[in-house]
Amino acid sequence: MLRIPSNLPLTTTPASKLPSTPKNDRLQHLQHFQPWTGAPTDLPIYMKIKGKYTTDHVPAEGPG
């Protein structure tokens, strides 16, 4: 289970704001994430596998 330290700020502070403009091609403004409710989400997880690993190595019935 992921534990978030309680001493981390949960709000945006002036020190954490980045100066950028809508025309900036290097920085992009992102929307804040919704607060986590503690419930699992259906987010995909992407992993980089080292070595030889192709679809030939994955059984048709799935993992495990």
PQR file of N, CA, C, O and H, with PARSE charges and radii, in Angstrom:
ATOM      1  N   MET A   1       0.843  -1.174   0.000 -0.4000 1.5000
ATOM      2  CA  MET A   1       0.000   0.000   0.000 -0.0000 2.0000
ATOM      3  C   MET A   1       0.888   1.238   0.000  0.5500 1.7000
ATOM      4  O   MET A   1       1.875   1.300   0.734 -0.5500 1.4000
ATOM      5  N   LEU A   2       0.545   2.202  -0.807 -0.4000 1.5000
ATOM      6  CA  LEU A   2       1.294   3.448  -0.910 -0.0000 2.0000
ATOM      7  C   LEU A   2       0.977   4.343   0.271  0.5500 1.7000
ATOM      8  O   LEU A   2      -0.188   4.622   0.556 -0.5500 1.4000
ATOM      9  H   LEU A   2      -0.257   2.152  -1.403  0.4000 1.0000
ATOM     10  N   ARG A   3       2.008   4.789   0.951 -0.4000 1.5000
ATOM     11  CA  ARG A   3       1.828   5.699   2.085 -0.0000 2.0000
ATOM     12  C   ARG A   3       2.427   7.049   1.708  0.5500 1.7000
ATOM     13  O   ARG A   3       3.570   7.121   1.257 -0.5500 1.4000
ATOM     14  H   ARG A   3       2.954   4.562   0.720  0.4000 1.0000
ATOM     15  N   ILE A   4       1.661   8.109   1.891 -0.4000 1.5000
ATOM     16  CA  ILE A   4       2.123   9.462   1.610 -0.0000 2.0000
ATOM     17  C   ILE A   4       2.479  10.117   2.928  0.5500 1.7000
ATOM     18  O   ILE A   4       1.656  10.152   3.843 -0.5500 1.4000
ATOM     19  H   ILE A   4       0.732   8.050   2.258  0.4000 1.0000
ATOM     20  N   PRO A   5       3.709  10.643   3.044 -0.5600 1.5000
ATOM     21  CA  PRO A   5       4.087  11.298   4.299  0.2800 2.0000
ATOM     22  C   PRO A   5       3.129  12.436   4.631  0.5500 1.7000
ATOM     23  O   PRO A   5       2.735  13.201   3.751 -0.5500 1.4000
ATOM     24  N   SER A   6       2.760  12.545   5.891 -0.4000 1.5000
ATOM     25  CA  SER A   6       1.777  13.548   6.295 -0.0000 2.0000
ATOM     26  C   SER A   6       2.347  14.956   6.317  0.5500 1.7000
ATOM     27  O   SER A   6       1.589  15.921   6.415 -0.5500 1.4000
ATOM     28  H   SER A   6       3.080  11.924   6.606  0.4000 1.0000
ATOM     29  N   ASN A   7       3.668  15.098   6.228 -0.4000 1.5000
ATOM     30  CA  ASN A   7       4.252  16.434   6.276 -0.0000 2.0000
ATOM     31  C   ASN A   7       4.344  17.093   4.900  0.5500 1.7000
ATOM     32  O   ASN A   7       4.852  18.210   4.798 -0.5500 1.4000
ATOM     33  H   ASN A   7       4.284  14.314   6.149  0.4000 1.0000
ATOM     34  N   LEU A   8       3.872  16.441   3.848 -0.4000 1.5000
ATOM     35  CA  LEU A   8       3.904  17.040   2.518 -0.0000 2.0000
ATOM     36  C   LEU A   8       2.757  18.031   2.363  0.5500 1.7000
ATOM     37  O   LEU A   8       1.654  17.776   2.847 -0.5500 1.4000
ATOM     38  H   LEU A   8       3.459  15.534   3.931  0.4000 1.0000
ATOM     39  N   PRO A   9       3.001  19.171   1.689 -0.5600 1.5000
ATOM     40  CA  PRO A   9       1.903  20.122   1.477  0.2800 2.0000
ATOM     41  C   PRO A   9       0.888  19.544   0.491  0.5500 1.7000
ATOM     42  O   PRO A   9       1.265  18.934  -0.509 -0.5500 1.4000
ATOM     43  N   LEU A  10      -0.374  19.736   0.774 -0.4000 1.5000
ATOM     44  CA  LEU A  10      -1.429  19.213  -0.090 -0.0000 2.0000
ATOM     45  C   LEU A  10      -2.025  20.285  -0.986  0.5500 1.7000
ATOM     46  O   LEU A  10      -2.922  19.993  -1.777 -0.5500 1.4000
ATOM     47  H   LEU A  10      -0.679  20.231   1.586  0.4000 1.0000
ATOM     48  N   THR A  11      -1.552  21.509  -0.882 -0.4000 1.5000
ATOM     49  CA  THR A  11      -2.059  22.593  -1.713 -0.0000 2.0000
ATOM     50  C   THR A  11      -0.903  23.242  -2.454  0.5500 1.7000
ATOM     51  O   THR A  11       0.258  23.085  -2.078 -0.5500 1.4000
ATOM     52  H   THR A  11      -0.823  21.747  -0.240  0.4000 1.0000
ATOM     53  N   THR A  12      -1.231  23.965  -3.499 -0.4000 1.5000
ATOM     54  CA  THR A  12      -0.224  24.680  -4.260 -0.0000 2.0000
ATOM     55  C   THR A  12       0.190  25.923  -3.489  0.5500 1.7000
ATOM     56  O   THR A  12      -0.651  26.688  -3.019 -0.5500 1.4000
ATOM     57  H   THR A  12      -2.175  24.093  -3.804  0.4000 1.0000
ATOM     58  N   THR A  13       1.463  26.106  -3.370 -0.4000 1.5000
ATOM     59  CA  THR A  13       1.983  27.286  -2.686 -0.0000 2.0000
ATOM     60  C   THR A  13       2.628  28.201  -3.713  0.5500 1.7000
ATOM     61  O   THR A  13       3.007  27.733  -4.787 -0.5500 1.4000
ATOM     62  H   THR A  13       2.147  25.484  -3.752  0.4000 1.0000
ATOM     63  N   PRO A  14       2.765  29.488  -3.421 -0.5600 1.5000
ATOM     64  CA  PRO A  14       3.391  30.392  -4.390  0.2800 2.0000
ATOM     65  C   PRO A  14       4.782  29.934  -4.810  0.5500 1.7000
ATOM     66  O   PRO A  14       5.194  30.189  -5.942 -0.5500 1.4000
ATOM     67  N   ALA A  15       5.506  29.270  -3.932 -0.4000 1.5000
ATOM     68  CA  ALA A  15       6.855  28.819  -4.275 -0.0000 2.0000
ATOM     69  C   ALA A  15       6.838  27.690  -5.298  0.5500 1.7000
ATOM     70  O   ALA A  15       7.852  27.449  -5.953 -0.5500 1.4000
ATOM     71  H   ALA A  15       5.171  29.063  -3.012  0.4000 1.0000
ATOM     72  N   SER A  16       5.711  26.989  -5.456 -0.4000 1.5000
ATOM     73  CA  SER A  16       5.666  25.865  -6.384 -0.0000 2.0000
ATOM     74  C   SER A  16       5.051  26.231  -7.734  0.5500 1.7000
ATOM     75  O   SER A  16       4.883  25.355  -8.582 -0.5500 1.4000
ATOM     76  H   SER A  16       4.887  27.185  -4.924  0.4000 1.0000
ATOM     77  N   LYS A  17       4.719  27.476  -7.950 -0.4000 1.5000
ATOM     78  CA  LYS A  17       4.139  27.885  -9.232 -0.0000 2.0000
ATOM     79  C   LYS A  17       5.251  28.170 -10.237  0.5500 1.7000
ATOM     80  O   LYS A  17       6.279  28.751  -9.890 -0.5500 1.4000
ATOM     81  H   LYS A  17       4.856  28.188  -7.261  0.4000 1.0000
ATOM     82  N   LEU A  18       5.038  27.762 -11.472 -0.4000 1.5000
ATOM     83  CA  LEU A  18       6.003  28.004 -12.532 -0.0000 2.0000
ATOM     84  C   LEU A  18       5.485  29.093 -13.450  0.5500 1.7000
ATOM     85  O   LEU A  18       4.321  29.072 -13.850 -0.5500 1.4000
ATOM     86  H   LEU A  18       4.202  27.290 -11.754  0.4000 1.0000
ATOM     87  N   PRO A  19       6.340  30.039 -13.785 -0.5600 1.5000
ATOM     88  CA  PRO A  19       5.892  31.061 -14.729  0.2800 2.0000
ATOM     89  C   PRO A  19       5.843  30.474 -16.141  0.5500 1.7000
ATOM     90  O   PRO A  19       6.853  29.978 -16.640 -0.5500 1.4000
ATOM     91  N   SER A  20       4.700  30.526 -16.774 -0.4000 1.5000
ATOM     92  CA  SER A  20       4.582  30.071 -18.156 -0.0000 2.0000
ATOM     93  C   SER A  20       3.399  30.776 -18.794  0.5500 1.7000
ATOM     94  O   SER A  20       2.543  31.340 -18.112 -0.5500 1.4000
ATOM     95  H   SER A  20       3.879  30.929 -16.369  0.4000 1.0000
ATOM     96  N   THR A  21       3.373  30.731 -20.081 -0.4000 1.5000
ATOM     97  CA  THR A  21       2.295  31.354 -20.831 -0.0000 2.0000
ATOM     98  C   THR A  21       1.604  30.277 -21.666  0.5500 1.7000
ATOM     99  O   THR A  21       2.188  29.219 -21.898 -0.5500 1.4000
ATOM    100  H   THR A  21       4.069  30.273 -20.635  0.4000 1.0000
ATOM    101  N   PRO A  22       0.384  30.521 -22.120 -0.5600 1.5000
ATOM    102  CA  PRO A  22      -0.289  29.524 -22.962  0.2800 2.0000
ATOM    103  C   PRO A  22       0.476  29.213 -24.247  0.5500 1.7000
ATOM    104  O   PRO A  22       0.306  28.136 -24.819 -0.5500 1.4000
ATOM    105  N   LYS A  23       1.313  30.136 -24.706 -0.4000 1.5000
ATOM    106  CA  LYS A  23       2.064  29.914 -25.944 -0.0000 2.0000
ATOM    107  C   LYS A  23       3.393  29.205 -25.700  0.5500 1.7000
ATOM    108  O   LYS A  23       4.136  28.953 -26.648 -0.5500 1.4000
ATOM    109  H   LYS A  23       1.452  31.011 -24.242  0.4000 1.0000
ATOM    110  N   ASN A  24       3.700  28.885 -24.467 -0.4000 1.5000
ATOM    111  CA  ASN A  24       4.951  28.231 -24.135 -0.0000 2.0000
ATOM    112  C   ASN A  24       4.973  26.838 -24.757  0.5500 1.7000
ATOM    113  O   ASN A  24       4.038  26.061 -24.563 -0.5500 1.4000
ATOM    114  H   ASN A  24       3.096  29.090 -23.696  0.4000 1.0000
ATOM    115  N   ASP A  25       6.037  26.512 -25.506 -0.4000 1.5000
ATOM    116  CA  ASP A  25       6.110  25.201 -26.141 -0.0000 2.0000
ATOM    117  C   ASP A  25       6.945  24.211 -25.330  0.5500 1.7000
ATOM    118  O   ASP A  25       7.140  23.077 -25.769 -0.5500 1.4000
ATOM    119  H   ASP A  25       6.797  27.143 -25.663  0.4000 1.0000
ATOM    120  N   ARG A  26       7.441  24.612 -24.162 -0.4000 1.5000
ATOM    121  CA  ARG A  26       8.244  23.713 -23.336 -0.0000 2.0000
ATOM    122  C   ARG A  26       7.523  23.265 -22.072  0.5500 1.7000
ATOM    123  O   ARG A  26       7.794  22.175 -21.567 -0.5500 1.4000
ATOM    124  H   ARG A  26       7.283  25.533 -23.806  0.4000 1.0000
ATOM    125  N   LEU A  27       6.620  24.072 -21.556 -0.4000 1.5000
ATOM    126  CA  LEU A  27       5.876  23.724 -20.346 -0.0000 2.0000
ATOM    127  C   LEU A  27       4.392  23.666 -20.665  0.5500 1.7000
ATOM    128  O   LEU A  27       3.890  24.466 -21.454 -0.5500 1.4000
ATOM    129  H   LEU A  27       6.399  24.957 -21.967  0.4000 1.0000
ATOM    130  N   GLN A  28       3.712  22.747 -20.069 -0.4000 1.5000
ATOM    131  CA  GLN A  28       2.277  22.602 -20.289 -0.0000 2.0000
ATOM    132  C   GLN A  28       1.567  22.659 -18.944  0.5500 1.7000
ATOM    133  O   GLN A  28       1.971  21.994 -17.990 -0.5500 1.4000
ATOM    134  H   GLN A  28       4.121  22.097 -19.428  0.4000 1.0000
ATOM    135  N   HIS A  29       0.510  23.456 -18.877 -0.4000 1.5000
ATOM    136  CA  HIS A  29      -0.287  23.513 -17.654 -0.0000 2.0000
ATOM    137  C   HIS A  29      -1.139  22.251 -17.572  0.5500 1.7000
ATOM    138  O   HIS A  29      -1.844  21.909 -18.521 -0.5500 1.4000
ATOM    139  H   HIS A  29       0.183  23.996 -19.652  0.4000 1.0000
ATOM    140  N   LEU A  30      -1.073  21.573 -16.457 -0.4000 1.5000
ATOM    141  CA  LEU A  30      -1.862  20.365 -16.244 -0.0000 2.0000
ATOM    142  C   LEU A  30      -2.916  20.625 -15.184  0.5500 1.7000
ATOM    143  O   LEU A  30      -2.717  21.423 -14.268 -0.5500 1.4000
ATOM    144  H   LEU A  30      -0.500  21.851 -15.686  0.4000 1.0000
ATOM    145  N   GLN A  31      -4.029  19.943 -15.323 -0.4000 1.5000
ATOM    146  CA  GLN A  31      -5.083  20.050 -14.324 -0.0000 2.0000
ATOM    147  C   GLN A  31      -4.657  19.276 -13.079  0.5500 1.7000
ATOM    148  O   GLN A  31      -3.936  18.283 -13.174 -0.5500 1.4000
ATOM    149  H   GLN A  31      -4.190  19.295 -16.067  0.4000 1.0000
ATOM    150  N   HIS A  32      -5.102  19.732 -11.922 -0.4000 1.5000
ATOM    151  CA  HIS A  32      -4.813  19.018 -10.688 -0.0000 2.0000
ATOM    152  C   HIS A  32      -5.550  17.686 -10.690  0.5500 1.7000
ATOM    153  O   HIS A  32      -6.657  17.585 -11.220 -0.5500 1.4000
ATOM    154  H   HIS A  32      -5.688  20.539 -11.844  0.4000 1.0000
ATOM    155  N   PHE A  33      -4.941  16.673 -10.101 -0.4000 1.5000
ATOM    156  CA  PHE A  33      -5.606  15.389  -9.943 -0.0000 2.0000
ATOM    157  C   PHE A  33      -6.703  15.512  -8.899  0.5500 1.7000
ATOM    158  O   PHE A  33      -6.604  16.312  -7.969 -0.5500 1.4000
ATOM    159  H   PHE A  33      -4.043  16.756  -9.670  0.4000 1.0000
ATOM    160  N   GLN A  34      -7.745  14.717  -9.061 -0.4000 1.5000
ATOM    161  CA  GLN A  34      -8.783  14.648  -8.044 -0.0000 2.0000
ATOM    162  C   GLN A  34      -8.188  13.984  -6.803  0.5500 1.7000
ATOM    163  O   GLN A  34      -7.340  13.100  -6.928 -0.5500 1.4000
ATOM    164  H   GLN A  34      -7.826  14.067  -9.816  0.4000 1.0000
ATOM    165  N   PRO A  35      -8.613  14.391  -5.622 -0.5600 1.5000
ATOM    166  CA  PRO A  35      -8.097  13.737  -4.405  0.2800 2.0000
ATOM    167  C   PRO A  35      -8.386  12.241  -4.439  0.5500 1.7000
ATOM    168  O   PRO A  35      -9.455  11.810  -4.874 -0.5500 1.4000
ATOM    169  N   TRP A  36      -7.417  11.457  -3.974 -0.4000 1.5000
ATOM    170  CA  TRP A  36      -7.565  10.013  -3.976 -0.0000 2.0000
ATOM    171  C   TRP A  36      -8.501   9.600  -2.860  0.5500 1.7000
ATOM    172  O   TRP A  36      -8.343  10.040  -1.721 -0.5500 1.4000
ATOM    173  H   TRP A  36      -6.550  11.807  -3.620  0.4000 1.0000
ATOM    174  N   THR A  37      -9.471   8.763  -3.173 -0.4000 1.5000
ATOM    175  CA  THR A  37     -10.463   8.321  -2.194 -0.0000 2.0000
ATOM    176  C   THR A  37     -10.019   7.071  -1.450  0.5500 1.7000
ATOM    177  O   THR A  37     -10.673   6.650  -0.496 -0.5500 1.4000
ATOM    178  H   THR A  37      -9.599   8.405  -4.099  0.4000 1.0000
ATOM    179  N   GLY A  38      -8.923   6.482  -1.877 -0.4000 1.5000
ATOM    180  CA  GLY A  38      -8.458   5.245  -1.259 -0.0000 2.0000
ATOM    181  C   GLY A  38      -8.956   4.015  -1.990  0.5500 1.7000
ATOM    182  O   GLY A  38      -8.514   2.901  -1.708 -0.5500 1.4000
ATOM    183  H   GLY A  38      -8.392   6.824  -2.652  0.4000 1.0000
ATOM    184  N   ALA A  39      -9.876   4.206  -2.930 -0.4000 1.5000
ATOM    185  CA  ALA A  39     -10.413   3.088  -3.706 -0.0000 2.0000
ATOM    186  C   ALA A  39      -9.486   2.790  -4.882  0.5500 1.7000
ATOM    187  O   ALA A  39      -8.861   3.704  -5.420 -0.5500 1.4000
ATOM    188  H   ALA A  39     -10.235   5.111  -3.159  0.4000 1.0000
ATOM    189  N   PRO A  40      -9.390   1.522  -5.288 -0.5600 1.5000
ATOM    190  CA  PRO A  40      -8.563   1.188  -6.446  0.2800 2.0000
ATOM    191  C   PRO A  40      -9.109   1.834  -7.717  0.5500 1.7000
ATOM    192  O   PRO A  40     -10.312   2.071  -7.833 -0.5500 1.4000
ATOM    193  N   THR A  41      -8.241   2.110  -8.645 -0.4000 1.5000
ATOM    194  CA  THR A  41      -8.639   2.684  -9.931 -0.0000 2.0000
ATOM    195  C   THR A  41      -8.238   1.734 -11.049  0.5500 1.7000
ATOM    196  O   THR A  41      -7.397   0.856 -10.855 -0.5500 1.4000
ATOM    197  H   THR A  41      -7.264   1.918  -8.550  0.4000 1.0000
ATOM    198  N   ASP A  42      -8.828   1.907 -12.196 -0.4000 1.5000
ATOM    199  CA  ASP A  42      -8.518   1.074 -13.357 -0.0000 2.0000
ATOM    200  C   ASP A  42      -7.539   1.798 -14.267  0.5500 1.7000
ATOM    201  O   ASP A  42      -7.848   2.068 -15.428 -0.5500 1.4000
ATOM    202  H   ASP A  42      -9.511   2.620 -12.354  0.4000 1.0000
ATOM    203  N   LEU A  43      -6.367   2.111 -13.747 -0.4000 1.5000
ATOM    204  CA  LEU A  43      -5.353   2.786 -14.538 -0.0000 2.0000
ATOM    205  C   LEU A  43      -4.392   1.759 -15.116  0.5500 1.7000
ATOM    206  O   LEU A  43      -3.978   0.835 -14.416 -0.5500 1.4000
ATOM    207  H   LEU A  43      -6.117   1.892 -12.804  0.4000 1.0000
ATOM    208  N   PRO A  44      -4.030   1.913 -16.396 -0.5600 1.5000
ATOM    209  CA  PRO A  44      -3.050   0.987 -16.958  0.2800 2.0000
ATOM    210  C   PRO A  44      -1.666   1.258 -16.366  0.5500 1.7000
ATOM    211  O   PRO A  44      -1.336   2.393 -16.022 -0.5500 1.4000
ATOM    212  N   ILE A  45      -0.879   0.221 -16.256 -0.4000 1.5000
ATOM    213  CA  ILE A  45       0.494   0.342 -15.779 -0.0000 2.0000
ATOM    214  C   ILE A  45       1.403  -0.091 -16.918  0.5500 1.7000
ATOM    215  O   ILE A  45       1.283  -1.203 -17.434 -0.5500 1.4000
ATOM    216  H   ILE A  45      -1.147  -0.702 -16.535  0.4000 1.0000
ATOM    217  N   TYR A  46       2.304   0.788 -17.303 -0.4000 1.5000
ATOM    218  CA  TYR A  46       3.248   0.490 -18.364 -0.0000 2.0000
ATOM    219  C   TYR A  46       4.598   0.184 -17.741  0.5500 1.7000
ATOM    220  O   TYR A  46       5.068   0.909 -16.865 -0.5500 1.4000
ATOM    221  H   TYR A  46       2.402   1.691 -16.885  0.4000 1.0000
ATOM    222  N   MET A  47       5.222  -0.902 -18.201 -0.4000 1.5000
ATOM    223  CA  MET A  47       6.514  -1.294 -17.670 -0.0000 2.0000
ATOM    224  C   MET A  47       7.493  -1.487 -18.811  0.5500 1.7000
ATOM    225  O   MET A  47       7.116  -1.896 -19.909 -0.5500 1.4000
ATOM    226  H   MET A  47       4.841  -1.492 -18.913  0.4000 1.0000
ATOM    227  N   LYS A  48       8.740  -1.192 -18.538 -0.4000 1.5000
ATOM    228  CA  LYS A  48       9.798  -1.460 -19.493 -0.0000 2.0000
ATOM    229  C   LYS A  48      10.469  -2.756 -19.057  0.5500 1.7000
ATOM    230  O   LYS A  48      10.973  -2.860 -17.939 -0.5500 1.4000
ATOM    231  H   LYS A  48       9.046  -0.860 -17.646  0.4000 1.0000
ATOM    232  N   ILE A  49      10.471  -3.732 -19.940 -0.4000 1.5000
ATOM    233  CA  ILE A  49      11.025  -5.041 -19.639 -0.0000 2.0000
ATOM    234  C   ILE A  49      12.393  -5.153 -20.289  0.5500 1.7000
ATOM    235  O   ILE A  49      12.552  -4.862 -21.475 -0.5500 1.4000
ATOM    236  H   ILE A  49      10.062  -3.648 -20.848  0.4000 1.0000
ATOM    237  N   LYS A  50      13.379  -5.575 -19.507 -0.4000 1.5000
ATOM    238  CA  LYS A  50      14.716  -5.797 -20.067 -0.0000 2.0000
ATOM    239  C   LYS A  50      14.812  -7.234 -20.562  0.5500 1.7000
ATOM    240  O   LYS A  50      14.223  -8.153 -19.993 -0.5500 1.4000
ATOM    241  H   LYS A  50      13.250  -5.811 -18.544  0.4000 1.0000
ATOM    242  N   GLY A  51      15.559  -7.395 -21.620 -0.4000 1.5000
ATOM    243  CA  GLY A  51      15.767  -8.730 -22.155 -0.0000 2.0000
ATOM    244  C   GLY A  51      14.742  -9.071 -23.221  0.5500 1.7000
ATOM    245  O   GLY A  51      14.017  -8.204 -23.710 -0.5500 1.4000
ATOM    246  H   GLY A  51      16.038  -6.648 -22.082  0.4000 1.0000
ATOM    247  N   LYS A  52      14.696 -10.350 -23.572 -0.4000 1.5000
ATOM    248  CA  LYS A  52      13.805 -10.815 -24.627 -0.0000 2.0000
ATOM    249  C   LYS A  52      12.432 -11.098 -24.030  0.5500 1.7000
ATOM    250  O   LYS A  52      12.286 -12.013 -23.219 -0.5500 1.4000
ATOM    251  H   LYS A  52      15.286 -11.053 -23.175  0.4000 1.0000
ATOM    252  N   TYR A  53      11.439 -10.331 -24.420 -0.4000 1.5000
ATOM    253  CA  TYR A  53      10.077 -10.534 -23.923 -0.0000 2.0000
ATOM    254  C   TYR A  53       9.119 -10.050 -24.998  0.5500 1.7000
ATOM    255  O   TYR A  53       8.963  -8.846 -25.199 -0.5500 1.4000
ATOM    256  H   TYR A  53      11.558  -9.588 -25.078  0.4000 1.0000
ATOM    257  N   THR A  54       8.488 -10.972 -25.678 -0.4000 1.5000
ATOM    258  CA  THR A  54       7.547 -10.626 -26.742 -0.0000 2.0000
ATOM    259  C   THR A  54       6.208 -11.295 -26.446  0.5500 1.7000
ATOM    260  O   THR A  54       6.049 -11.961 -25.423 -0.5500 1.4000
ATOM    261  H   THR A  54       8.615 -11.950 -25.515  0.4000 1.0000
ATOM    262  N   THR A  55       5.262 -11.115 -27.340 -0.4000 1.5000
ATOM    263  CA  THR A  55       3.954 -11.743 -27.154 -0.0000 2.0000
ATOM    264  C   THR A  55       4.062 -13.267 -27.191  0.5500 1.7000
ATOM    265  O   THR A  55       3.166 -13.957 -26.706 -0.5500 1.4000
ATOM    266  H   THR A  55       5.392 -10.574 -28.171  0.4000 1.0000
ATOM    267  N   ASP A  56       5.145 -13.800 -27.759 -0.4000 1.5000
ATOM    268  CA  ASP A  56       5.351 -15.250 -27.766 -0.0000 2.0000
ATOM    269  C   ASP A  56       5.591 -15.780 -26.355  0.5500 1.7000
ATOM    270  O   ASP A  56       5.380 -16.965 -26.094 -0.5500 1.4000
ATOM    271  H   ASP A  56       5.873 -13.239 -28.153  0.4000 1.0000
ATOM    272  N   HIS A  57       6.029 -14.913 -25.445 -0.4000 1.5000
ATOM    273  CA  HIS A  57       6.329 -15.320 -24.074 -0.0000 2.0000
ATOM    274  C   HIS A  57       5.130 -15.178 -23.139  0.5500 1.7000
ATOM    275  O   HIS A  57       5.214 -15.569 -21.975 -0.5500 1.4000
ATOM    276  H   HIS A  57       6.200 -13.951 -25.657  0.4000 1.0000
ATOM    277  N   VAL A  58       4.016 -14.629 -23.623 -0.4000 1.5000
ATOM    278  CA  VAL A  58       2.833 -14.419 -22.790 -0.0000 2.0000
ATOM    279  C   VAL A  58       1.809 -15.502 -23.120  0.5500 1.7000
ATOM    280  O   VAL A  58       1.421 -15.635 -24.280 -0.5500 1.4000
ATOM    281  H   VAL A  58       3.948 -14.312 -24.569  0.4000 1.0000
ATOM    282  N   PRO A  59       1.359 -16.284 -22.129 -0.5600 1.5000
ATOM    283  CA  PRO A  59       0.363 -17.316 -22.428  0.2800 2.0000
ATOM    284  C   PRO A  59      -0.973 -16.705 -22.844  0.5500 1.7000
ATOM    285  O   PRO A  59      -1.342 -15.629 -22.373 -0.5500 1.4000
ATOM    286  N   ALA A  60      -1.690 -17.387 -23.718 -0.4000 1.5000
ATOM    287  CA  ALA A  60      -2.962 -16.880 -24.233 -0.0000 2.0000
ATOM    288  C   ALA A  60      -4.005 -16.747 -23.138  0.5500 1.7000
ATOM    289  O   ALA A  60      -4.882 -15.888 -23.224 -0.5500 1.4000
ATOM    290  H   ALA A  60      -1.390 -18.261 -24.100  0.4000 1.0000
ATOM    291  N   GLU A  61      -3.927 -17.581 -22.110 -0.4000 1.5000
ATOM    292  CA  GLU A  61      -4.919 -17.513 -21.031 -0.0000 2.0000
ATOM    293  C   GLU A  61      -4.612 -16.418 -20.024  0.5500 1.7000
ATOM    294  O   GLU A  61      -5.365 -16.232 -19.068 -0.5500 1.4000
ATOM    295  H   GLU A  61      -3.215 -18.280 -22.039  0.4000 1.0000
ATOM    296  N   GLY A  62      -3.537 -15.702 -20.216 -0.4000 1.5000
ATOM    297  CA  GLY A  62      -3.205 -14.593 -19.325 -0.0000 2.0000
ATOM    298  C   GLY A  62      -2.148 -14.979 -18.306  0.5500 1.7000
ATOM    299  O   GLY A  62      -1.692 -16.121 -18.263 -0.5500 1.4000
ATOM    300  H   GLY A  62      -2.924 -15.853 -20.992  0.4000 1.0000
ATOM    301  N   PRO A  63      -1.768 -14.016 -17.496 -0.5600 1.5000
ATOM    302  CA  PRO A  63      -0.715 -14.281 -16.515  0.2800 2.0000
ATOM    303  C   PRO A  63      -1.198 -15.208 -15.400  0.5500 1.7000
ATOM    304  O   PRO A  63      -2.385 -15.275 -15.082 -0.5500 1.4000
ATOM    305  N   GLY A  64      -0.245 -15.908 -14.831 -0.4000 1.5000
ATOM    306  CA  GLY A  64      -0.489 -16.716 -13.638 -0.0000 2.0000
ATOM    307  C   GLY A  64      -1.239 -17.929 -13.910  0.5500 1.7000
ATOM    308  O   GLY A  64      -1.515 -18.703 -12.994 -0.5500 1.4000
ATOM    309  H   GLY A  64       0.719 -15.854 -15.089  0.4000 1.0000
TER
END
